[in-house]
């Protein structure tokens, strides 16, 4: 199992809009494409309260490439994303890393 850590740096003040988009739009489309999330977090204490952290679970890099491409190209995602960004961009920058568990990790 591989895990993808994604960190979204929101445009100041737009984190609530990003959270709403995930809750009402993105997660439904991920289910449609078989994308499995492993959790979402925001910072309670830390350097920035404009960050969203989340993990996705993948069986392989090939699975990730196939499913992520299908999601990104989904006309419904393209339309809904554009609709949520009519007032301007929500996300300023995205970081992502593909992680593999160590042999002694409690998460496999």
C-alpha positions as CSV (number, residue, x, y, z in Angstrom):
1,X,0.0,0.0,0.0
2,X,1.2,3.5,-0.8
3,X,0.0,6.7,0.7
4,X,-0.1,10.1,-0.9
5,X,0.2,13.1,1.4
6,X,-1.3,16.2,-0.1
7,X,-1.0,19.6,1.5
8,X,-3.1,22.4,0.1
9,X,-2.0,26.0,0.8
10,X,-5.2,28.0,0.6
11,X,-5.5,31.6,-0.6
12,X,-6.0,33.6,2.7
13,X,-9.5,33.3,3.9
14,X,-10.5,30.5,1.4
15,X,-10.0,27.4,3.6
16,X,-13.7,27.2,4.4
17,X,-14.5,27.2,0.7
18,X,-12.0,24.4,0.1
19,X,-13.5,22.3,3.0
20,X,-17.0,22.8,1.6
21,X,-15.8,21.7,-1.9
22,X,-14.3,18.5,-0.5
23,X,-17.4,17.8,1.6
24,X,-20.0,18.5,-1.0
25,X,-18.3,17.8,-4.4
26,X,-14.9,16.2,-4.4
27,X,-15.5,13.2,-2.1
28,X,-18.5,12.1,-4.2
29,X,-16.4,12.2,-7.4
30,X,-13.6,10.3,-5.7
31,X,-16.0,7.5,-4.8
32,X,-17.2,7.4,-8.4
33,X,-13.5,6.9,-9.5
34,X,-12.6,4.5,-6.7
35,X,-10.2,6.9,-4.9
36,X,-9.9,6.1,-1.2
37,X,-9.0,8.8,1.3
38,X,-7.2,7.9,4.6
39,X,-8.0,11.1,6.5
40,X,-8.1,14.9,6.4
41,X,-6.6,17.4,8.9
42,X,-6.4,21.1,9.5
43,X,-3.9,22.7,11.9
44,X,-5.3,23.4,15.4
45,X,-1.9,24.7,16.5
46,X,0.9,25.5,14.0
47,X,2.4,28.0,11.6
48,X,-0.6,28.4,9.4
49,X,-4.4,27.9,9.7
50,X,-4.8,28.1,5.9
51,X,-3.5,24.5,5.2
52,X,-5.4,21.3,4.5
53,X,-3.6,18.0,4.9
54,X,-4.9,14.7,3.6
55,X,-3.8,11.2,2.7
56,X,-5.0,9.0,-0.2
57,X,-4.5,5.3,-0.3
58,X,-3.2,3.5,-3.4
59,X,-2.4,-0.1,-4.2
60,X,0.3,0.9,-6.7
61,X,1.6,3.9,-8.7
62,X,-0.2,2.6,-11.7
63,X,-3.5,2.6,-9.9
64,X,-2.8,6.2,-8.7
65,X,-2.0,7.4,-12.3
66,X,-5.1,5.7,-13.8
67,X,-7.6,6.9,-11.1
68,X,-6.2,10.4,-10.6
69,X,-6.2,11.0,-14.4
70,X,-9.8,9.8,-14.7
71,X,-10.9,12.1,-11.8
72,X,-9.0,15.1,-13.1
73,X,-10.5,14.7,-16.6
74,X,-14.1,14.1,-15.3
75,X,-16.3,16.8,-16.9
76,X,-18.3,17.1,-13.7
77,X,-15.2,17.8,-11.7
78,X,-14.0,20.4,-14.2
79,X,-17.4,22.1,-14.2
80,X,-17.9,22.0,-10.4
81,X,-14.3,23.2,-9.7
82,X,-14.8,26.2,-12.0
83,X,-18.1,27.0,-10.3
84,X,-16.4,27.0,-6.9
85,X,-13.7,29.3,-8.2
86,X,-15.8,32.0,-9.7
87,X,-14.7,34.4,-7.0
88,X,-11.1,33.5,-7.6
89,X,-8.7,30.6,-6.8
90,X,-9.1,28.7,-3.6
91,X,-5.8,27.0,-3.5
92,X,-2.5,28.9,-4.0
93,X,-0.2,25.9,-4.0
94,X,-0.3,22.1,-3.6
95,X,2.5,19.8,-2.3
96,X,2.3,16.1,-2.6
97,X,4.5,13.2,-1.7
98,X,4.0,9.4,-2.3
99,X,5.0,7.6,0.9
100,X,5.5,3.9,1.6
101,X,5.2,2.4,5.1
102,X,8.3,1.1,6.8
103,X,8.4,-2.5,7.9
104,X,7.7,-1.4,11.5
105,X,4.9,1.0,10.7
106,X,1.5,0.4,12.4
107,X,-0.1,1.6,9.1
108,X,0.5,-0.8,6.2
